[in-house]
Structure formats: structure tokens, C-alpha cells
């Protein structure tokens, strides 16, 4: 029989980390290693394909309301009318026209009616001592603002003349009053902080 040739198999490369683990590397030298028993590696697992699911939509963070688009901090518009028959006005606006959201304040005989998301009407008999009574057909433009004291200071600097400084009213608003160029009464108001 002919002699078999020894076939040299390439040595397995081991990483430095593996050598350190087995204690075969010390300060840059390699120790002669004792043959460690061969370790079997676990068979590789096949990657499982997952069905592609659409990502759940993230809840959008609530966005703050846009800042008021005006110089006085306008929030809502309310127009007050003088009336001599609150009951007849209530029947017409609430029952006939269908403005269902209304409140009646018996202390002042005052009727408030919401007409939109940022508008409302008010009706009351003339009250002695609270401004001059308006004719029945002429409204007062009653504008709720964020801060009536700030509006008073800023508008006074612009030359607007008011009947007086901001004053607290018995219905719970702090108000200032002026007139427009044609004589219509304009009231700016903020609910008193103690009433909110």
C-alpha cells in the first residue's frame, strides 16, 4: 500500500477574545494551548418573517388654540339691547327663532341668548346709575377681552378716551366704556377673577 500523504488542514482561527477566555493570551504572548474539547455550536435559527402590519397611528398632541387675531385680546362678541319687555323678546328669540341656549337673571331682569360659538345677545330694561340708557333700537357693542386692564392701558396710549378707568360691575364683569366715531357705545369687559 502506498503511504498516505498527510494533508494539512488550515488551523481554525480564534479571536483574541476567545483566546482570552480560554487563557491562551497573556500580555501579548500566546501560550501553548491545551486542546480544549470541541464545542458544538447550536444550529442557527431561521429568521421568522413577520407579517407587515401598518404602524398604529400616534395620537396627535393637542394643539393650543391660535392666539387672538387682534390687538385687544378679543374672545367673544356680545351685544346688549335695552328692552321694555323681556318676556316678549325671550319668546321671539328663544321660542320663535330657536336660539335654545339662554339664561334669565331675575336680579337684573337680564336675558342672555347664545347666538353662535363666539357671539351672544343680551336684553334688559334701562338701569338707572349704570351708564346712559340707550334707545331701544341702538345696541351697545359689548366685547369680552382677555384682560380689560391691559386693554385700557394700551388703548389709552393710542388716544382712545374712556368714560373712566376699569370698574367692577354688579353682574361680575370688570368693564371700560367708550364710544365709536358715530356715537355707538362700546364696552370692553373681562369676567372678574373671583367669579370664574
Beta strands, then each sheet from edge to edge (+ up, - down):
strand 1: 25-26
strand 2: 29-30
strand 3: 74-82
strand 4: 102-105
strand 5: 110-116
strand 6: 119-124
strand 7: 140-145
strand 8: 167-168
strand 9: 173-179
strand 10: 185-191
sheet 1: 1+ 2-
sheet 2: 4+ 5- 6+ 3+ 7- 10- 9+ 8-
end
